[in-house]
């Protein structure tokens, strides 16, 4: 004889299979029902696990624009064809926005996302939203750059809740029709040149603003001692900026239409502008920017076998290289183990050694310690206070 809860689960699973119930609603109903009954074991727990296992789809959230297009074009359709697992695609504007969505969601609603930076990787794990992967299920980890694996492991007790996927740099982007390479050698100071008032834009991100202003005021970008001077520099810069952009696509549109000729920017988006025929210079040296690492991060409550299959598939060299060429960010593949294409080798920020000796990586501890104060102050500055 079946329990009433078992019958309800069978009906719910049948409705999901018929397409009458979305994965999000199914997850919500499962969680609510479990809480109402107050039982996690027995037939109820068994059916819950079976129901979740039967949901053969994985949700992936990325940055949108050319990044999401690259994953959609080169990874997800062939993955579904090979495994039968559907990939539901989502996008987010920034990591703070996505973190808020994850906090408000039921466990399992969000599965994998493109985490940008060791700092964000660390704070998702600190909030216990990360899920540790079984590395034995991802053989392509052997082809990933050791330095990138170490960067993530160091923030999660030696384990991994994300597979390093690509890397890039934030630097100074400028239109060579109006600004020469020699002039651009001024680095971050160029972003405060009054000659370009009304023709420059900046990224609307508190971390980038604090970083660039620290360099401008002669301070360690990850150890500023005169924070007041740093924010005063941001106020001064605000008078010169036509707008603060919020997405890589917006940056591309502004630079491509020559509404601006100067901005800080991301290496991959600069590469996209160059592909479109725009003569955009880029400085990403130690005096102008910093490097960041992106990874495919798995969230708590996700169907782990399916997620691990997707992580391994995306890390397969042919797939990772195709995505890299599509989104214009070098893959986290070890160039000493994997033959990379000429296009990848020519991407801004590419390190042929794989050692990253000339890169400045973000220090998660510094940004975690200062995030609340810096975010609050940047909100004031950006609004003119």
C-alpha positions as CSV (number, residue, x, y, z in Angstrom):
1,X,0.0,0.0,0.0
2,X,1.3,3.4,-0.9
3,X,1.5,6.4,1.4
4,X,-0.4,9.5,0.4
5,X,2.9,11.4,0.1
6,X,4.1,8.7,-2.4
7,X,1.1,9.2,-4.6
8,X,1.5,12.9,-4.6
9,X,5.2,12.5,-5.6
10,X,4.3,10.2,-8.4
11,X,1.7,12.6,-9.7
12,X,4.2,15.5,-9.4
13,X,6.9,13.5,-11.2
14,X,4.4,12.6,-14.0
15,X,3.4,16.3,-14.4
16,X,7.0,17.3,-14.7
17,X,7.6,14.6,-17.3
18,X,4.7,15.9,-19.3
19,X,6.0,19.4,-19.1
20,X,3.2,20.7,-17.0
21,X,5.5,21.6,-14.1
22,X,8.8,23.5,-14.5
23,X,12.0,22.4,-12.7
24,X,11.8,25.5,-10.5
25,X,8.2,24.7,-9.4
26,X,9.1,21.1,-8.9
27,X,12.0,22.0,-6.6
28,X,9.8,24.4,-4.7
29,X,7.0,21.9,-4.3
30,X,9.3,19.2,-3.2
31,X,10.9,21.4,-0.6
32,X,7.6,22.8,0.7
33,X,6.1,19.4,1.0
34,X,9.1,18.0,2.9
35,X,8.9,20.9,5.4
36,X,5.2,20.4,5.8
37,X,5.4,16.7,6.5
38,X,8.5,17.1,8.6
39,X,10.0,13.9,7.3
40,X,13.3,13.5,5.4
41,X,13.8,9.7,5.6
42,X,11.7,6.7,4.8
43,X,9.6,6.5,1.6
44,X,9.3,10.3,1.5
45,X,13.1,10.8,1.4
46,X,13.5,8.0,-1.1
47,X,11.0,9.4,-3.5
48,X,12.5,12.9,-3.2
49,X,15.9,11.5,-4.2
50,X,14.3,9.6,-7.0
51,X,12.4,12.6,-8.2
52,X,15.4,14.8,-8.2
53,X,17.5,12.2,-10.0
54,X,14.8,11.9,-12.7
55,X,15.2,15.6,-13.5
56,X,17.7,15.2,-16.2
57,X,18.5,18.9,-16.8
58,X,21.0,21.3,-15.4
59,X,20.7,25.1,-15.2
60,X,23.7,27.2,-16.2
61,X,23.9,31.0,-15.5
62,X,26.5,33.2,-17.3
63,X,27.3,36.8,-18.1
64,X,25.2,37.1,-21.2
65,X,26.4,38.6,-24.5
66,X,29.2,36.9,-26.3
67,X,30.0,34.8,-23.2
68,X,26.7,33.1,-23.1
69,X,26.6,32.9,-26.9
70,X,29.9,31.0,-26.9
71,X,28.6,28.4,-24.4
72,X,25.3,28.1,-26.2
73,X,26.9,27.6,-29.6
74,X,29.8,25.3,-28.7
75,X,28.9,23.4,-25.5
76,X,25.3,22.9,-24.6
77,X,23.8,21.4,-27.7
78,X,26.5,18.8,-28.2
79,X,26.4,18.0,-24.5
80,X,22.7,17.4,-24.6
81,X,23.1,15.3,-27.8
82,X,25.8,13.2,-26.1
83,X,24.2,12.7,-22.7
84,X,20.5,13.5,-23.0
85,X,20.8,16.1,-20.3
86,X,19.2,19.4,-21.1
87,X,20.9,22.6,-20.2
88,X,18.6,25.5,-19.1
89,X,20.4,28.8,-19.8
90,X,20.2,31.9,-17.6
91,X,22.0,35.2,-17.4
92,X,22.9,37.7,-14.7
93,X,24.2,41.3,-14.8
94,X,26.6,41.1,-11.9
95,X,27.6,38.6,-9.1
96,X,25.9,40.6,-6.4
97,X,22.6,40.3,-8.3
98,X,23.1,36.6,-8.8
99,X,24.0,36.0,-5.2
100,X,20.7,37.7,-4.1
101,X,18.8,35.4,-6.5
102,X,20.5,32.3,-5.1
103,X,19.8,33.3,-1.5
104,X,16.1,33.7,-2.3
105,X,15.9,30.4,-4.2
106,X,15.2,26.9,-3.1
107,X,18.3,24.6,-3.0
108,X,18.7,23.1,-6.5
109,X,17.0,25.9,-8.5
110,X,20.4,27.1,-9.6
111,X,23.1,24.6,-10.5
112,X,26.2,25.9,-12.3
113,X,27.3,29.5,-12.8
114,X,30.3,31.2,-14.2
115,X,32.0,32.6,-11.1
116,X,34.3,35.5,-11.9
117,X,37.2,35.8,-9.6
118,X,38.7,34.1,-6.5
119,X,36.9,36.6,-4.3
120,X,33.5,35.6,-5.5
121,X,34.4,32.0,-5.4
122,X,35.4,32.4,-1.7
123,X,32.3,34.3,-0.7
124,X,29.9,31.8,-2.3
125,X,31.7,29.0,-0.4
126,X,31.8,31.1,2.8
127,X,28.0,31.5,2.5
128,X,27.8,27.7,2.1
129,X,26.3,27.9,-1.4
130,X,29.2,25.9,-3.0
131,X,29.0,22.1,-3.6
132,X,32.3,20.2,-3.6
133,X,32.8,18.1,-6.7
134,X,34.1,14.5,-7.0
135,X,37.3,15.2,-8.9
136,X,37.5,11.5,-10.1
137,X,34.4,12.3,-12.2
138,X,36.2,15.1,-14.1
139,X,39.2,13.5,-15.8
140,X,39.9,16.7,-17.8
141,X,41.1,18.4,-14.6
142,X,44.5,16.9,-15.5
143,X,44.7,19.3,-18.4
144,X,43.9,22.4,-16.3
145,X,46.6,24.9,-15.3
146,X,47.9,24.0,-11.8
147,X,48.1,27.6,-10.8
148,X,44.3,28.1,-11.4
149,X,43.4,24.9,-9.5
150,X,45.6,26.1,-6.6
151,X,43.9,29.5,-6.6
152,X,40.5,27.9,-6.0
153,X,41.7,25.2,-3.6
154,X,43.3,27.7,-1.4
155,X,39.9,29.3,-0.7
156,X,38.0,26.1,0.0
157,X,40.1,23.9,2.2
158,X,41.9,22.1,-0.6
159,X,38.7,20.9,-2.3
160,X,37.0,22.2,-5.4
161,X,33.5,23.5,-5.9
162,X,34.4,25.0,-9.3
163,X,36.5,24.0,-12.2
164,X,38.8,26.8,-13.5
165,X,37.6,27.6,-17.0
166,X,39.1,30.9,-18.3
167,X,41.0,34.0,-17.3
168,X,41.3,37.6,-18.3
169,X,42.5,41.0,-17.3
170,X,41.0,44.4,-16.5
171,X,42.9,47.2,-18.0
172,X,42.8,50.5,-19.9
173,X,41.0,50.5,-23.3
174,X,41.4,53.4,-25.7
175,X,40.6,54.3,-29.2
176,X,43.8,54.7,-31.2
177,X,42.2,57.2,-33.6
178,X,42.3,59.7,-30.7
179,X,44.8,58.4,-28.2
180,X,48.3,57.2,-29.1
181,X,50.0,54.2,-27.6
182,X,52.7,56.5,-26.1
183,X,50.0,58.6,-24.4
184,X,48.4,55.5,-23.1
185,X,51.6,54.6,-21.2
186,X,50.4,56.9,-18.5
187,X,48.2,53.9,-17.4
188,X,45.6,54.6,-14.8
189,X,46.4,58.3,-14.7
190,X,44.9,58.5,-18.2
191,X,41.5,57.9,-16.6
192,X,41.8,61.2,-14.7
193,X,43.0,63.3,-17.7
194,X,40.6,66.2,-18.0
195,X,41.3,66.4,-21.7
196,X,38.9,63.5,-22.1
197,X,36.1,64.8,-20.0
198,X,32.8,63.6,-21.4
199,X,34.5,61.0,-23.7
200,X,35.3,58.4,-21.1
201,X,33.2,55.8,-19.2
202,X,34.0,53.4,-16.4
203,X,32.8,50.1,-15.1
204,X,30.2,50.5,-12.4
205,X,31.9,48.1,-10.0
206,X,33.1,49.0,-6.5
207,X,36.1,46.7,-6.7
208,X,37.4,48.1,-10.0
209,X,36.8,51.7,-8.9
210,X,38.7,51.1,-5.6
211,X,41.5,49.3,-7.5
212,X,42.0,52.0,-10.2
213,X,41.8,54.8,-7.7
214,X,44.3,53.2,-5.4
215,X,46.8,53.0,-8.3
216,X,46.1,56.6,-9.3
217,X,46.8,57.7,-5.7
218,X,50.0,55.7,-5.6
219,X,48.8,53.0,-3.3
220,X,48.7,49.2,-3.3
221,X,45.4,48.3,-5.1
222,X,44.9,45.6,-2.5
223,X,46.2,47.3,0.5
224,X,45.2,51.0,0.4
225,X,46.2,52.8,3.6
226,X,44.6,56.2,2.7
227,X,41.1,55.1,1.8
228,X,39.8,58.7,2.0
229,X,42.2,59.7,-0.8
230,X,41.1,56.7,-2.8
231,X,37.4,57.7,-2.7
232,X,38.2,61.4,-3.2
233,X,39.9,60.4,-6.4
234,X,36.7,58.6,-7.5
235,X,34.7,61.7,-6.8
236,X,37.1,63.7,-9.0
237,X,36.8,61.1,-11.7
238,X,33.1,61.2,-11.6
239,X,33.1,64.8,-13.0
240,X,34.9,63.5,-16.1
241,X,32.8,60.4,-16.8
242,X,29.9,60.4,-19.2
243,X,28.5,57.2,-17.6
244,X,29.3,54.1,-15.7
245,X,28.6,50.9,-17.7
246,X,27.2,47.8,-16.2
247,X,27.8,45.0,-18.7
248,X,30.4,44.0,-21.2
249,X,28.0,44.5,-24.0
250,X,27.3,48.0,-23.0
251,X,31.0,48.7,-22.9
252,X,31.3,47.3,-26.5
253,X,28.4,49.4,-27.7
254,X,29.8,52.6,-26.2
255,X,33.3,52.0,-27.6
256,X,32.1,50.7,-30.9
257,X,29.8,53.7,-31.6
258,X,32.6,56.1,-30.4
259,X,30.3,57.5,-27.8
260,X,33.4,57.1,-25.6
261,X,37.1,56.7,-26.5
262,X,38.5,55.8,-23.2
263,X,37.5,53.4,-20.4
264,X,38.7,50.6,-18.2
265,X,37.6,47.3,-19.7
266,X,37.9,43.6,-19.9
267,X,40.4,41.9,-22.2
268,X,37.8,39.7,-23.9
269,X,35.5,42.5,-24.8
270,X,38.4,44.5,-26.2
271,X,39.2,41.5,-28.4
272,X,35.6,41.5,-29.6
273,X,35.9,45.1,-30.6
274,X,39.0,44.4,-32.5
275,X,37.3,41.6,-34.3
276,X,34.6,44.0,-35.3
277,X,37.3,46.2,-36.9
278,X,37.8,48.8,-34.2
279,X,41.3,49.9,-33.5
280,X,41.3,49.6,-29.7
281,X,44.4,49.7,-27.7
282,X,44.7,47.9,-24.3
283,X,47.0,48.2,-21.4
284,X,46.8,45.5,-18.8
285,X,50.2,45.8,-17.2
286,X,50.8,45.9,-13.4
287,X,50.3,49.7,-13.3
288,X,46.9,49.6,-14.9
289,X,44.9,46.6,-14.1
290,X,44.5,43.2,-12.6
291,X,43.9,39.6,-13.5
292,X,40.9,37.4,-12.7
293,X,40.0,33.7,-13.0
294,X,36.6,32.4,-13.9
295,X,35.3,29.0,-13.1
296,X,32.3,26.7,-13.5
297,X,31.0,26.7,-10.0
298,X,28.5,24.1,-8.7
299,X,25.9,25.2,-6.2
300,X,24.5,23.3,-3.2
301,X,21.5,21.1,-3.9
302,X,22.4,20.5,-7.5
303,X,22.3,17.1,-9.3
304,X,26.0,16.4,-8.9
305,X,26.5,13.6,-11.5
306,X,24.9,15.6,-14.2
307,X,26.8,18.8,-13.2
308,X,30.1,16.9,-13.1
309,X,29.4,15.5,-16.6
310,X,28.8,19.1,-17.9
311,X,32.0,20.4,-16.2
312,X,34.1,17.6,-17.7
313,X,32.5,18.2,-21.1
314,X,33.2,21.9,-21.1
315,X,36.8,21.2,-20.0
316,X,37.4,18.9,-22.9
317,X,40.1,20.8,-24.9
318,X,38.2,21.0,-28.2
319,X,35.1,22.4,-26.4
320,X,37.0,24.7,-24.1
321,X,39.1,26.1,-27.0
322,X,36.0,26.7,-29.2
323,X,34.3,28.6,-26.3
324,X,37.5,30.6,-25.7
325,X,37.6,31.6,-29.3
326,X,33.9,32.5,-29.2
327,X,34.1,34.6,-26.0
328,X,37.7,35.9,-26.5
329,X,39.0,34.8,-23.1
330,X,41.9,32.3,-22.9
331,X,41.0,28.9,-21.5
332,X,42.4,27.6,-18.2
333,X,44.0,24.7,-20.1
334,X,47.7,24.1,-19.6
335,X,49.6,25.1,-22.8
336,X,52.3,22.6,-21.9
337,X,49.8,19.8,-22.1
338,X,47.3,21.1,-24.7
339,X,48.0,22.5,-28.1
340,X,46.2,25.9,-28.3
341,X,45.1,27.6,-31.5
342,X,46.8,30.7,-32.9
343,X,43.7,32.7,-32.2
344,X,43.8,31.8,-28.5
345,X,47.5,32.7,-28.3
346,X,46.8,36.1,-29.8
347,X,44.0,37.0,-27.2
348,X,44.7,39.9,-24.9
349,X,46.0,38.7,-21.6
350,X,47.1,35.3,-22.8
351,X,50.0,33.8,-20.8
352,X,52.0,31.4,-23.0
353,X,53.9,30.1,-19.9
354,X,50.9,29.3,-17.8
355,X,52.8,30.6,-14.8
356,X,51.1,34.0,-14.5
357,X,54.2,35.6,-13.2
358,X,53.2,39.0,-14.5
359,X,49.6,38.8,-13.3
360,X,48.2,40.5,-10.2
361,X,45.6,38.2,-8.9
362,X,42.9,39.5,-6.5
363,X,43.3,38.7,-2.8
364,X,40.0,37.3,-1.6
365,X,40.8,38.2,2.1
366,X,41.3,41.9,1.3
367,X,38.1,42.3,-0.7
368,X,36.1,40.2,1.8
369,X,37.3,42.4,4.7
370,X,36.5,45.6,2.9
371,X,33.5,44.7,0.8
372,X,30.7,46.2,3.0
373,X,32.5,49.5,3.5
374,X,33.7,49.8,0.0
375,X,30.3,49.0,-1.6
376,X,28.6,51.5,0.6
377,X,31.0,54.3,-0.2
378,X,31.0,53.5,-3.9
379,X,27.2,53.8,-3.9
380,X,27.5,57.2,-2.3
381,X,30.2,58.4,-4.8
382,X,28.4,57.1,-7.8
383,X,25.3,59.1,-6.8
384,X,27.2,62.2,-6.4
385,X,27.5,62.2,-2.6
